Amino acid sequence: MDFNTARYNMVEQQIRPWDVLNFDLLDVLSDIPRERFVLPQQQEVAYTDQALGLANGGKMLEPKVVARMIQALQLNLTDTVVEIGTGSGYATAILAKMAGKVISVDIDAEQQQRAQFVLSDLDYTNISYKTCDGLADKLPGAPFSAIYVGGSLPTLPTTLLEQLAEDGRMVAIIGEAPVMRAILFERQNNQLKETVLFETVAPALHSLETPTPNQFRF
């Protein structure tokens, strides 16, 4: 399979038409080999417009959803971005290209190690990894300038809000099926501004404090 052509088609036919117009981000998406982050049996569909399963039973978000959310963060190389849910590591790779530093958090150590292996093999050096419940545990180094939540939440935990710096941005998918919204949260003058980006349906993140065995883990 010609992955370069598939990657080009993903960017031009799926992502760019979905109002992802940040040139730097489009260049990053054109370079990252998404086939490295999917299961071996999924490589031929690595660039299709669908959520793909992970080895731990979770799912990767659709590429256009990841791209639209990351675009909203308006990242630059001075930002330290926290990723809640390492998952496959694909979104981690995009964040690492757009920001100065990434702190990637996941409750599943084994899944995180799979992602870390691929990211290390691709020579990403600005990512640190932490195995914990990112929806409940406060991270050292807070507050942070950007937070990316890689799955849906019924409501936004106050723990995450408390770790968002002044002028910080956070994206998360909030709600329960069939009504979920990707929302940009911005802290300005100690007030929280919310902007709805788009409506979607996405697998839920799992918290150790509120176990939900029938939902997807990331």
N, C-alpha and C positions, 0 to 999 in steps of 0.2 A: 504493500500500500504506500502511496505517495503522501507522507504526513505533511510535507511542506505545502502541498496544494490543499490538503484538507484544512490545515491551519489558516491559510489565506482565505479560503471559502468561509470558515467560521467567522473570521473578523469582518469580512465584507458583506456576508449574507445574513448573519445572525446579530452580530454585536453592533456594528456601525449603524444599521437601520433602527436600532433600539435606543437611539439618542446617546450613544457613547461616542463622543466626538473629541475627547482629549487625545491629542496626537501622541503624546508621550506614552499614555496608557495603551493606545492602539499598537504602537511599536513594541511595547513589552509583550502584549498578547500575541503578536506576530512572531515573537522569538521563543517563547516558552514552550517546550515540547510536552504538551498535555498528555500524550501517549505514555510518558514515563510515570504519570501519577495514577493511572487507572490500573485495574486488574489485567493480567495478561490476556484473558479471554475477551476483554472489552476494547482492546487497542483499535480494532477496526471501526469502532463507534465513538472513539475518544473525542471527536470534534463535532458530534451531533448535538442537537438542541434538546437534551434530555438530562435528567438527574441519573447518575450512574452509581451503582452500589459499591460499597467498601467491604473489605474483608471482615470487618467487625459487625456487619449488618446495617451500618449507616449508609448515607448517600452523599455524593458530591452535589452541590448546587449547580444548576445550569450555568454554562459559561457567561451568558448574557446577564444573568442575575448578579453573579460575582462582579462582572465588569461595571455594571451600573452602580452597584453599591460602593465599590472602591473609587469610582470616579467622583462620587458625591463627597468623599472625604477630603478631596483637594490636597493630596499629600505632597510633601516636598522633602528634601534630604535633611532638613532639620528636625523632622518629626520622628518621635518614637511611637510606633503603633502597636497596640495590644490586639492580638487575634484570639478570640474566644472560640476554640474548636479548631485544632490543627487539621483534623480530617485527613484528606489525601495529601495535603501539602501544596496543592495547586494554587489556592488563594494566597497561601504563605509566600510562594514564589513571586506572585504579582506584587504583593505588599512590599516584599524585600527589594524589588526593583524601583518602587515608587517612593519609599521612605528611607530614612537614614538607618533605622534600627527596628527590628520586629521582635516582640516577645510573644511567642505562640504558646497557648495554654490548651491542654486537653486532659480529660479525666482518664482516658484510655492510654496507658503507657505503651502497650504493644502497638496500637495503631499509630501513635505519635512516632515511635521508633521506625516504623515503615516509612513514614513521610520524611523523617530526618535522614534516613539512609539515601533517599533519592535526592533530597536537597543538598546534602553534603557531596554527593557524587557529581552534582551540577555546579559545585564550587560556590554555593551561597555561604557567605561568611558573616553576615550581619544579622543572623537570627539566633536568638536564645530560646530554649525550650523549658517549659515548666509543666509538670504533671500535677494538676490539682483541679478543683472545681472552680472554674473561672466565673461561674454565676453566683458563687457564695463567698469565695475567699478573696481577700484583698491582697494585691500584689505589691512587693517591695518596689520602690521607685515612683509610686503614684504621687501626684496626678500625672496623667498622660495626655498628650496632645491629640491622640486619635485612638479610637477603639472600633474594631470590626468584629461583628458577631456573625459567625458562620452558620446560622440556622435560625429557626423561628422560636419565639418565646411568647407565652400567653400574655405576660406583662413584663415591663422592664424592671429588673431588680435594682433596688436602691444602691446596692454594692457597686454596680457598674457606674451609676451616676456620680457617686462619691469619688470615683477615681478619674473623672474627666476634668482636665485643667480648664482654667479660664481661656476662652477662645478655642477650646477643644471641640472636636467633632466625633460623633459616634453614629454608626449605621447599624440597624437591627431590623429584623422582620418581626413585627408584633401582631398578635392575634391568634385565633384558632380557626381551623378550616370550617367553612369555606371562605372566611373573610380574614385575610392577612394583608398587612401593608408594610412595605419597606419604608422606614422612616429615618430621616437624618435629624439627629439631635445636636444642637449647637449651644454651648454655654457662653453667654455674653452678658457681662455686668452682673454675674451671679444669677442670671435668669436662664431658663432653658427654653430654647426655641425649637419647635418641631415642624419639619417639612415632610409631607408625604411624597415619596418618590414614585411609587407605583404599587399596584395591587398584585398579589401573587399567592401561591400556596407552597410552603416549603416544609421539609421535615423539621421536627422539634429538636432543640438541644436538650441534653439530659443533665440534670443536676443531682448530685449525691444526696442533697437534702430533700429532694422531691422525686424519688425514683419513679420512672415511668417505663416499665419494661416493654410495653407495646409500641413505644416511640423509638425513633432512630437515635443512635448515639453518633457523635462526631469525634 
